[in-house]
Amino acid sequence: MDDIDRACEREQLDTAAAVEAARGHYASNWEVDSATECAGCGASIPEARRELIPGVQLCVECQSAAEAHARQFKKR
């Protein structure tokens, strides 16, 4: 296993942890229905995503952008 393989594996583990954290956050703190359309761009949110993350309001792309923005903000 080389560095790229280890980085990919780490990314997968981090993503899985983030999904679990989001599930717990939305399930325990908010009783909001999952949106069928993204609050950020208006794109359709797939049923599988709505089932995996109760209360989801953003599509994958907008959620990724929001998380990247938050990481940049934390670095300051």
PDB file as gemmi writes it, atoms N, CA and C in Angstrom:
CRYST1    1.000    1.000    1.000  90.00  90.00  90.00 P 1                      
ATOM      1  N   MET A   1       0.859  -1.169   0.000  1.00  0.00           N  
ATOM      2  CA  MET A   1       0.000   0.000   0.000  1.00  0.00           C  
ATOM      3  C   MET A   1       0.910   1.237   0.000  1.00  0.00           C  
ATOM      4  N   ASP A   2       0.653   2.139  -0.936  1.00  0.00           N  
ATOM      5  CA  ASP A   2       1.477   3.347  -1.019  1.00  0.00           C  
ATOM      6  C   ASP A   2       0.746   4.537  -0.378  1.00  0.00           C  
ATOM      7  N   ASP A   3       1.382   5.706  -0.434  1.00  0.00           N  
ATOM      8  CA  ASP A   3       0.827   6.900   0.204  1.00  0.00           C  
ATOM      9  C   ASP A   3      -0.535   7.282  -0.357  1.00  0.00           C  
ATOM     10  N   ILE A   4      -0.715   7.133  -1.653  1.00  0.00           N  
ATOM     11  CA  ILE A   4      -1.998   7.493  -2.273  1.00  0.00           C  
ATOM     12  C   ILE A   4      -3.101   6.556  -1.785  1.00  0.00           C  
ATOM     13  N   ASP A   5      -2.800   5.273  -1.690  1.00  0.00           N  
ATOM     14  CA  ASP A   5      -3.789   4.322  -1.179  1.00  0.00           C  
ATOM     15  C   ASP A   5      -4.177   4.657   0.257  1.00  0.00           C  
ATOM     16  N   ARG A   6      -3.179   4.982   1.076  1.00  0.00           N  
ATOM     17  CA  ARG A   6      -3.460   5.333   2.470  1.00  0.00           C  
ATOM     18  C   ARG A   6      -4.287   6.621   2.550  1.00  0.00           C  
ATOM     19  N   ALA A   7      -3.985   7.592   1.705  1.00  0.00           N  
ATOM     20  CA  ALA A   7      -4.747   8.840   1.693  1.00  0.00           C  
ATOM     21  C   ALA A   7      -6.191   8.592   1.272  1.00  0.00           C  
ATOM     22  N   CYS A   8      -6.403   7.753   0.272  1.00  0.00           N  
ATOM     23  CA  CYS A   8      -7.761   7.416  -0.172  1.00  0.00           C  
ATOM     24  C   CYS A   8      -8.535   6.694   0.927  1.00  0.00           C  
ATOM     25  N   GLU A   9      -7.869   5.781   1.591  1.00  0.00           N  
ATOM     26  CA  GLU A   9      -8.506   5.049   2.686  1.00  0.00           C  
ATOM     27  C   GLU A   9      -8.873   6.011   3.817  1.00  0.00           C  
ATOM     28  N   ARG A  10      -7.973   6.928   4.149  1.00  0.00           N  
ATOM     29  CA  ARG A  10      -8.232   7.919   5.202  1.00  0.00           C  
ATOM     30  C   ARG A  10      -9.417   8.800   4.826  1.00  0.00           C  
ATOM     31  N   GLU A  11      -9.480   9.201   3.561  1.00  0.00           N  
ATOM     32  CA  GLU A  11     -10.583  10.033   3.095  1.00  0.00           C  
ATOM     33  C   GLU A  11     -11.914   9.297   3.219  1.00  0.00           C  
ATOM     34  N   GLN A  12     -11.919   8.016   2.872  1.00  0.00           N  
ATOM     35  CA  GLN A  12     -13.141   7.222   2.988  1.00  0.00           C  
ATOM     36  C   GLN A  12     -13.585   7.112   4.445  1.00  0.00           C  
ATOM     37  N   LEU A  13     -12.640   6.902   5.343  1.00  0.00           N  
ATOM     38  CA  LEU A  13     -12.968   6.810   6.767  1.00  0.00           C  
ATOM     39  C   LEU A  13     -13.492   8.147   7.288  1.00  0.00           C  
ATOM     40  N   ASP A  14     -12.861   9.235   6.874  1.00  0.00           N  
ATOM     41  CA  ASP A  14     -13.310  10.566   7.295  1.00  0.00           C  
ATOM     42  C   ASP A  14     -14.712  10.866   6.780  1.00  0.00           C  
ATOM     43  N   THR A  15     -14.976  10.487   5.533  1.00  0.00           N  
ATOM     44  CA  THR A  15     -16.297  10.713   4.948  1.00  0.00           C  
ATOM     45  C   THR A  15     -17.355   9.908   5.693  1.00  0.00           C  
ATOM     46  N   ALA A  16     -17.050   8.654   5.982  1.00  0.00           N  
ATOM     47  CA  ALA A  16     -17.997   7.814   6.721  1.00  0.00           C  
ATOM     48  C   ALA A  16     -18.267   8.391   8.107  1.00  0.00           C  
ATOM     49  N   ALA A  17     -17.236   8.894   8.763  1.00  0.00           N  
ATOM     50  CA  ALA A  17     -17.407   9.500  10.086  1.00  0.00           C  
ATOM     51  C   ALA A  17     -18.258  10.763   9.999  1.00  0.00           C  
ATOM     52  N   ALA A  18     -18.047  11.560   8.965  1.00  0.00           N  
ATOM     53  CA  ALA A  18     -18.829  12.786   8.792  1.00  0.00           C  
ATOM     54  C   ALA A  18     -20.297  12.467   8.539  1.00  0.00           C  
ATOM     55  N   VAL A  19     -20.563  11.435   7.752  1.00  0.00           N  
ATOM     56  CA  VAL A  19     -21.950  11.030   7.483  1.00  0.00           C  
ATOM     57  C   VAL A  19     -22.617  10.577   8.777  1.00  0.00           C  
ATOM     58  N   GLU A  20     -21.924   9.789   9.569  1.00  0.00           N  
ATOM     59  CA  GLU A  20     -22.480   9.324  10.838  1.00  0.00           C  
ATOM     60  C   GLU A  20     -22.736  10.490  11.788  1.00  0.00           C  
ATOM     61  N   ALA A  21     -21.815  11.441  11.815  1.00  0.00           N  
ATOM     62  CA  ALA A  21     -22.000  12.615  12.678  1.00  0.00           C  
ATOM     63  C   ALA A  21     -23.212  13.422  12.225  1.00  0.00           C  
ATOM     64  N   ALA A  22     -23.367  13.580  10.912  1.00  0.00           N  
ATOM     65  CA  ALA A  22     -24.513  14.320  10.381  1.00  0.00           C  
ATOM     66  C   ALA A  22     -25.816  13.599  10.696  1.00  0.00           C  
ATOM     67  N   ARG A  23     -25.815  12.298  10.562  1.00  0.00           N  
ATOM     68  CA  ARG A  23     -27.018  11.529  10.895  1.00  0.00           C  
ATOM     69  C   ARG A  23     -27.409  11.758  12.342  1.00  0.00           C  
ATOM     70  N   GLY A  24     -26.441  11.662  13.213  1.00  0.00           N  
ATOM     71  CA  GLY A  24     -26.709  11.843  14.633  1.00  0.00           C  
ATOM     72  C   GLY A  24     -27.171  13.249  14.944  1.00  0.00           C  
ATOM     73  N   HIS A  25     -26.546  14.235  14.331  1.00  0.00           N  
ATOM     74  CA  HIS A  25     -26.914  15.630  14.572  1.00  0.00           C  
ATOM     75  C   HIS A  25     -28.350  15.897  14.145  1.00  0.00           C  
ATOM     76  N   TYR A  26     -28.676  15.512  12.940  1.00  0.00           N  
ATOM     77  CA  TYR A  26     -30.015  15.788  12.439  1.00  0.00           C  
ATOM     78  C   TYR A  26     -31.070  14.950  13.154  1.00  0.00           C  
ATOM     79  N   ALA A  27     -30.750  13.721  13.438  1.00  0.00           N  
ATOM     80  CA  ALA A  27     -31.736  12.851  14.073  1.00  0.00           C  
ATOM     81  C   ALA A  27     -32.012  13.275  15.508  1.00  0.00           C  
ATOM     82  N   SER A  28     -30.981  13.718  16.231  1.00  0.00           N  
ATOM     83  CA  SER A  28     -31.182  14.028  17.636  1.00  0.00           C  
ATOM     84  C   SER A  28     -31.570  15.483  17.894  1.00  0.00           C  
ATOM     85  N   ASN A  29     -31.149  16.394  17.037  1.00  0.00           N  
ATOM     86  CA  ASN A  29     -31.364  17.810  17.316  1.00  0.00           C  
ATOM     87  C   ASN A  29     -32.491  18.446  16.520  1.00  0.00           C  
ATOM     88  N   TRP A  30     -32.793  17.940  15.358  1.00  0.00           N  
ATOM     89  CA  TRP A  30     -33.767  18.585  14.501  1.00  0.00           C  
ATOM     90  C   TRP A  30     -34.789  17.576  14.027  1.00  0.00           C  
ATOM     91  N   GLU A  31     -35.994  18.003  14.038  1.00  0.00           N  
ATOM     92  CA  GLU A  31     -37.054  17.183  13.463  1.00  0.00           C  
ATOM     93  C   GLU A  31     -37.523  17.871  12.184  1.00  0.00           C  
ATOM     94  N   VAL A  32     -36.615  17.994  11.232  1.00  0.00           N  
ATOM     95  CA  VAL A  32     -36.889  18.682   9.976  1.00  0.00           C  
ATOM     96  C   VAL A  32     -36.981  17.650   8.868  1.00  0.00           C  
ATOM     97  N   ASP A  33     -37.977  17.778   8.029  1.00  0.00           N  
ATOM     98  CA  ASP A  33     -38.080  16.877   6.885  1.00  0.00           C  
ATOM     99  C   ASP A  33     -36.934  17.149   5.918  1.00  0.00           C  
ATOM    100  N   SER A  34     -36.458  16.103   5.287  1.00  0.00           N  
ATOM    101  CA  SER A  34     -35.436  16.262   4.255  1.00  0.00           C  
ATOM    102  C   SER A  34     -36.041  16.994   3.060  1.00  0.00           C  
ATOM    103  N   ALA A  35     -35.260  17.883   2.496  1.00  0.00           N  
ATOM    104  CA  ALA A  35     -35.718  18.634   1.329  1.00  0.00           C  
ATOM    105  C   ALA A  35     -35.595  17.770   0.081  1.00  0.00           C  
ATOM    106  N   THR A  36     -36.479  17.971  -0.860  1.00  0.00           N  
ATOM    107  CA  THR A  36     -36.378  17.274  -2.145  1.00  0.00           C  
ATOM    108  C   THR A  36     -35.536  18.076  -3.119  1.00  0.00           C  
ATOM    109  N   GLU A  37     -35.412  19.392  -2.847  1.00  0.00           N  
ATOM    110  CA  GLU A  37     -34.567  20.270  -3.665  1.00  0.00           C  
ATOM    111  C   GLU A  37     -33.550  20.959  -2.768  1.00  0.00           C  
ATOM    112  N   CYS A  38     -32.346  21.118  -3.271  1.00  0.00           N  
ATOM    113  CA  CYS A  38     -31.255  21.744  -2.531  1.00  0.00           C  
ATOM    114  C   CYS A  38     -31.572  23.206  -2.210  1.00  0.00           C  
ATOM    115  N   ALA A  39     -31.350  23.580  -0.952  1.00  0.00           N  
ATOM    116  CA  ALA A  39     -31.562  24.960  -0.530  1.00  0.00           C  
ATOM    117  C   ALA A  39     -30.505  25.895  -1.118  1.00  0.00           C  
ATOM    118  N   GLY A  40     -29.391  25.331  -1.578  1.00  0.00           N  
ATOM    119  CA  GLY A  40     -28.327  26.149  -2.130  1.00  0.00           C  
ATOM    120  C   GLY A  40     -28.470  26.428  -3.608  1.00  0.00           C  
ATOM    121  N   CYS A  41     -28.748  25.382  -4.379  1.00  0.00           N  
ATOM    122  CA  CYS A  41     -28.750  25.545  -5.839  1.00  0.00           C  
ATOM    123  C   CYS A  41     -30.055  25.131  -6.505  1.00  0.00           C  
ATOM    124  N   GLY A  42     -30.942  24.500  -5.769  1.00  0.00           N  
ATOM    125  CA  GLY A  42     -32.225  24.091  -6.332  1.00  0.00           C  
ATOM    126  C   GLY A  42     -32.215  22.736  -7.027  1.00  0.00           C  
ATOM    127  N   ALA A  43     -31.048  22.073  -7.047  1.00  0.00           N  
ATOM    128  CA  ALA A  43     -30.964  20.747  -7.683  1.00  0.00           C  
ATOM    129  C   ALA A  43     -31.755  19.726  -6.861  1.00  0.00           C  
ATOM    130  N   SER A  44     -32.182  18.681  -7.513  1.00  0.00           N  
ATOM    131  CA  SER A  44     -32.901  17.606  -6.853  1.00  0.00           C  
ATOM    132  C   SER A  44     -31.958  16.841  -5.915  1.00  0.00           C  
ATOM    133  N   ILE A  45     -32.434  16.535  -4.708  1.00  0.00           N  
ATOM    134  CA  ILE A  45     -31.663  15.736  -3.759  1.00  0.00           C  
ATOM    135  C   ILE A  45     -32.150  14.296  -3.890  1.00  0.00           C  
ATOM    136  N   PRO A  46     -31.255  13.363  -4.220  1.00  0.00           N  
ATOM    137  CA  PRO A  46     -31.666  11.973  -4.423  1.00  0.00           C  
ATOM    138  C   PRO A  46     -32.298  11.357  -3.165  1.00  0.00           C  
ATOM    139  N   GLU A  47     -33.247  10.480  -3.381  1.00  0.00           N  
ATOM    140  CA  GLU A  47     -33.945   9.798  -2.291  1.00  0.00           C  
ATOM    141  C   GLU A  47     -32.966   9.103  -1.349  1.00  0.00           C  
ATOM    142  N   ALA A  48     -31.944   8.466  -1.898  1.00  0.00           N  
ATOM    143  CA  ALA A  48     -30.976   7.753  -1.056  1.00  0.00           C  
ATOM    144  C   ALA A  48     -30.302   8.718  -0.080  1.00  0.00           C  
ATOM    145  N   ARG A  49     -29.957   9.911  -0.537  1.00  0.00           N  
ATOM    146  CA  ARG A  49     -29.334  10.908   0.348  1.00  0.00           C  
ATOM    147  C   ARG A  49     -30.322  11.361   1.420  1.00  0.00           C  
ATOM    148  N   ARG A  50     -31.578  11.559   1.040  1.00  0.00           N  
ATOM    149  CA  ARG A  50     -32.597  11.983   2.009  1.00  0.00           C  
ATOM    150  C   ARG A  50     -32.831  10.925   3.072  1.00  0.00           C  
ATOM    151  N   GLU A  51     -32.715   9.666   2.697  1.00  0.00           N  
ATOM    152  CA  GLU A  51     -32.898   8.586   3.667  1.00  0.00           C  
ATOM    153  C   GLU A  51     -31.683   8.443   4.578  1.00  0.00           C  
ATOM    154  N   LEU A  52     -30.488   8.626   4.015  1.00  0.00           N  
ATOM    155  CA  LEU A  52     -29.267   8.475   4.804  1.00  0.00           C  
ATOM    156  C   LEU A  52     -29.067   9.590   5.814  1.00  0.00           C  
ATOM    157  N   ILE A  53     -29.482  10.796   5.446  1.00  0.00           N  
ATOM    158  CA  ILE A  53     -29.255  11.952   6.313  1.00  0.00           C  
ATOM    159  C   ILE A  53     -30.595  12.637   6.563  1.00  0.00           C  
ATOM    160  N   PRO A  54     -31.286  12.238   7.627  1.00  0.00           N  
ATOM    161  CA  PRO A  54     -32.576  12.858   7.924  1.00  0.00           C  
ATOM    162  C   PRO A  54     -32.434  14.369   8.085  1.00  0.00           C  
ATOM    163  N   GLY A  55     -33.312  15.108   7.459  1.00  0.00           N  
ATOM    164  CA  GLY A  55     -33.288  16.556   7.555  1.00  0.00           C  
ATOM    165  C   GLY A  55     -32.334  17.245   6.594  1.00  0.00           C  
ATOM    166  N   VAL A  56     -31.750  16.491   5.688  1.00  0.00           N  
ATOM    167  CA  VAL A  56     -30.775  17.078   4.749  1.00  0.00           C  
ATOM    168  C   VAL A  56     -31.437  18.194   3.941  1.00  0.00           C  
ATOM    169  N   GLN A  57     -30.682  19.268   3.738  1.00  0.00           N  
ATOM    170  CA  GLN A  57     -31.198  20.426   3.014  1.00  0.00           C  
ATOM    171  C   GLN A  57     -30.357  20.789   1.799  1.00  0.00           C  
ATOM    172  N   LEU A  58     -29.150  20.201   1.701  1.00  0.00           N  
ATOM    173  CA  LEU A  58     -28.232  20.538   0.610  1.00  0.00           C  
ATOM    174  C   LEU A  58     -27.862  19.304  -0.197  1.00  0.00           C  
ATOM    175  N   CYS A  59     -27.608  19.514  -1.494  1.00  0.00           N  
ATOM    176  CA  CYS A  59     -27.099  18.442  -2.339  1.00  0.00           C  
ATOM    177  C   CYS A  59     -25.628  18.192  -1.970  1.00  0.00           C  
ATOM    178  N   VAL A  60     -25.057  17.144  -2.488  1.00  0.00           N  
ATOM    179  CA  VAL A  60     -23.677  16.787  -2.169  1.00  0.00           C  
ATOM    180  C   VAL A  60     -22.724  17.926  -2.522  1.00  0.00           C  
ATOM    181  N   GLU A  61     -22.896  18.517  -3.685  1.00  0.00           N  
ATOM    182  CA  GLU A  61     -21.998  19.574  -4.130  1.00  0.00           C  
ATOM    183  C   GLU A  61     -22.059  20.791  -3.211  1.00  0.00           C  
ATOM    184  N   CYS A  62     -23.261  21.224  -2.870  1.00  0.00           N  
ATOM    185  CA  CYS A  62     -23.406  22.391  -1.993  1.00  0.00           C  
ATOM    186  C   CYS A  62     -22.932  22.080  -0.576  1.00  0.00           C  
ATOM    187  N   GLN A  63     -23.188  20.865  -0.096  1.00  0.00           N  
ATOM    188  CA  GLN A  63     -22.715  20.473   1.228  1.00  0.00           C  
ATOM    189  C   GLN A  63     -21.195  20.464   1.260  1.00  0.00           C  
ATOM    190  N   SER A  64     -20.580  19.931   0.211  1.00  0.00           N  
ATOM    191  CA  SER A  64     -19.113  19.910   0.128  1.00  0.00           C  
ATOM    192  C   SER A  64     -18.552  21.321   0.118  1.00  0.00           C  
ATOM    193  N   ALA A  65     -19.185  22.208  -0.644  1.00  0.00           N  
ATOM    194  CA  ALA A  65     -18.730  23.596  -0.704  1.00  0.00           C  
ATOM    195  C   ALA A  65     -18.881  24.273   0.657  1.00  0.00           C  
ATOM    196  N   ALA A  66     -19.978  24.014   1.341  1.00  0.00           N  
ATOM    197  CA  ALA A  66     -20.198  24.605   2.665  1.00  0.00           C  
ATOM    198  C   ALA A  66     -19.157  24.110   3.663  1.00  0.00           C  
ATOM    199  N   GLU A  67     -18.845  22.814   3.598  1.00  0.00           N  
ATOM    200  CA  GLU A  67     -17.840  22.260   4.507  1.00  0.00           C  
ATOM    201  C   GLU A  67     -16.453  22.804   4.196  1.00  0.00           C  
ATOM    202  N   ALA A  68     -16.134  22.966   2.914  1.00  0.00           N  
ATOM    203  CA  ALA A  68     -14.838  23.533   2.529  1.00  0.00           C  
ATOM    204  C   ALA A  68     -14.738  24.977   3.019  1.00  0.00           C  
ATOM    205  N   HIS A  69     -15.825  25.723   2.880  1.00  0.00           N  
ATOM    206  CA  HIS A  69     -15.847  27.104   3.353  1.00  0.00           C  
ATOM    207  C   HIS A  69     -15.646  27.137   4.875  1.00  0.00           C  
ATOM    208  N   ALA A  70     -16.305  26.241   5.592  1.00  0.00           N  
ATOM    209  CA  ALA A  70     -16.163  26.190   7.048  1.00  0.00           C  
ATOM    210  C   ALA A  70     -14.730  25.852   7.454  1.00  0.00           C  
ATOM    211  N   ARG A  71     -14.089  24.946   6.714  1.00  0.00           N  
ATOM    212  CA  ARG A  71     -12.695  24.594   7.020  1.00  0.00           C  
ATOM    213  C   ARG A  71     -11.779  25.793   6.796  1.00  0.00           C  
ATOM    214  N   GLN A  72     -12.016  26.545   5.737  1.00  0.00           N  
ATOM    215  CA  GLN A  72     -11.227  27.740   5.468  1.00  0.00           C  
ATOM    216  C   GLN A  72     -11.424  28.782   6.565  1.00  0.00           C  
ATOM    217  N   PHE A  73     -12.656  28.910   7.012  1.00  0.00           N  
ATOM    218  CA  PHE A  73     -12.971  29.877   8.055  1.00  0.00           C  
ATOM    219  C   PHE A  73     -12.275  29.504   9.362  1.00  0.00           C  
ATOM    220  N   LYS A  74     -12.227  28.210   9.685  1.00  0.00           N  
ATOM    221  CA  LYS A  74     -11.582  27.744  10.914  1.00  0.00           C  
ATOM    222  C   LYS A  74     -10.080  27.974  10.898  1.00  0.00           C  
ATOM    223  N   LYS A  75      -9.469  27.975   9.721  1.00  0.00           N  
ATOM    224  CA  LYS A  75      -8.021  28.159   9.610  1.00  0.00           C  
ATOM    225  C   LYS A  75      -7.609  29.583   9.939  1.00  0.00           C  
ATOM    226  N   ARG A  76      -8.517  30.521   9.846  1.00  0.00           N  
ATOM    227  CA  ARG A  76      -8.174  31.932  10.070  1.00  0.00           C  
ATOM    228  C   ARG A  76      -8.007  32.249  11.512  1.00  0.00           C  
TER     229      ARG A  76                                                      
END                                                                             
